[in-house]
């Protein structure tokens, strides 16, 4: 859980844990994503694409978190303005902005 749009970190972690690109593991382990895949990080769309592919392949499950529920309910919250095509300051120091775009 709490991937928050960090697609690169997600794929690196899956690789280090021994999963292949289809979510298969040599020891038969199963992936379970426990929400907060999106918002705040640089590429929520890519995270959703990766996880969707793993779930569709039958090698993973996913439970929605509050960030996904906020998007489904149409609630503008800190970190989810990318979904609405808006830029947003993500960090408190006001220097880093999110320029994610919903494709």
C-alpha positions as CSV (number, residue, x, y, z in Angstrom):
1,X,0.0,0.0,0.0
2,X,0.8,3.7,-0.1
3,X,2.5,3.6,-3.5
4,X,1.2,7.1,-4.2
5,X,2.1,7.4,-7.9
6,X,5.7,6.1,-7.5
7,X,5.7,3.8,-10.6
8,X,9.5,3.5,-10.7
9,X,9.7,2.6,-7.0
10,X,6.9,0.0,-7.5
11,X,8.5,-1.8,-10.4
12,X,11.9,-1.8,-8.6
13,X,10.4,-3.2,-5.5
14,X,8.5,-5.9,-7.4
15,X,11.8,-6.9,-9.1
16,X,13.7,-7.0,-5.8
17,X,11.1,-9.1,-4.2
18,X,11.4,-11.6,-7.1
19,X,8.3,-11.0,-9.1
20,X,8.4,-11.1,-12.9
21,X,6.5,-8.7,-15.2
22,X,3.3,-10.7,-14.9
23,X,3.3,-10.7,-11.1
24,X,4.5,-14.4,-10.9
25,X,6.9,-15.4,-8.1
26,X,9.1,-18.5,-8.1
27,X,7.8,-19.5,-4.6
28,X,4.1,-18.9,-5.6
29,X,3.7,-15.8,-3.5
30,X,0.7,-13.6,-4.4
31,X,0.6,-9.8,-4.7
32,X,-2.0,-7.9,-2.7
33,X,-2.2,-4.1,-3.1
34,X,-3.9,-2.4,-0.1
35,X,-4.8,0.9,-1.5
36,X,-3.4,4.4,-2.0
37,X,-1.9,3.7,-5.4
38,X,-2.5,7.2,-6.6
39,X,-1.8,10.8,-5.8
40,X,1.2,12.8,-4.6
41,X,3.8,11.0,-6.7
42,X,4.9,11.7,-10.3
43,X,3.0,9.0,-12.2
44,X,-0.3,7.7,-10.8
45,X,-1.5,6.6,-14.2
46,X,1.5,4.3,-14.7
47,X,1.0,2.8,-11.2
48,X,-2.6,2.0,-12.1
49,X,-1.6,0.5,-15.4
50,X,1.0,-1.8,-13.7
51,X,-1.4,-2.9,-11.0
52,X,-4.3,-3.3,-13.4
53,X,-2.1,-5.6,-15.6
54,X,-1.1,-7.7,-12.6
55,X,-4.7,-8.0,-11.4
56,X,-6.0,-8.9,-14.9
57,X,-3.3,-11.5,-15.2
58,X,-4.8,-13.2,-12.1
59,X,-1.6,-12.8,-10.1
60,X,-2.6,-9.9,-7.8
61,X,-5.5,-8.5,-5.9
62,X,-6.2,-4.9,-5.0
63,X,-8.3,-3.2,-2.3
64,X,-9.2,0.5,-2.8
65,X,-7.8,3.0,-0.4
66,X,-9.1,6.4,0.5
67,X,-7.2,8.1,-2.3
68,X,-8.9,5.9,-5.0
69,X,-12.3,6.4,-3.3
70,X,-11.9,10.2,-3.3
71,X,-11.3,10.1,-7.1
72,X,-14.4,7.8,-7.6
73,X,-16.5,10.2,-5.5
74,X,-15.2,13.2,-7.3
75,X,-13.6,14.8,-4.3
76,X,-10.8,17.2,-4.9
77,X,-8.2,16.5,-2.3
78,X,-4.5,17.4,-1.8
79,X,-2.5,15.3,-4.3
80,X,-5.3,14.4,-6.7
81,X,-5.6,17.5,-8.9
82,X,-3.7,15.5,-11.6
83,X,-6.9,13.5,-12.2
84,X,-8.8,16.8,-13.1
85,X,-6.0,18.0,-15.4
86,X,-4.8,20.6,-12.9
87,X,-1.2,21.2,-11.6
88,X,-0.7,21.4,-7.9
89,X,2.0,22.0,-5.4
90,X,2.7,18.7,-3.7
91,X,5.4,19.5,-1.2
92,X,5.1,21.9,1.7
93,X,8.2,23.8,0.6
94,X,6.2,24.9,-2.5
95,X,8.9,24.0,-4.9
96,X,7.8,20.7,-6.4
97,X,4.7,20.6,-8.5
98,X,2.8,17.7,-9.9
99,X,2.2,17.7,-13.7
100,X,0.6,14.3,-14.0
101,X,-2.0,14.1,-16.8
102,X,-4.8,11.6,-16.9
103,X,-4.4,9.9,-20.3
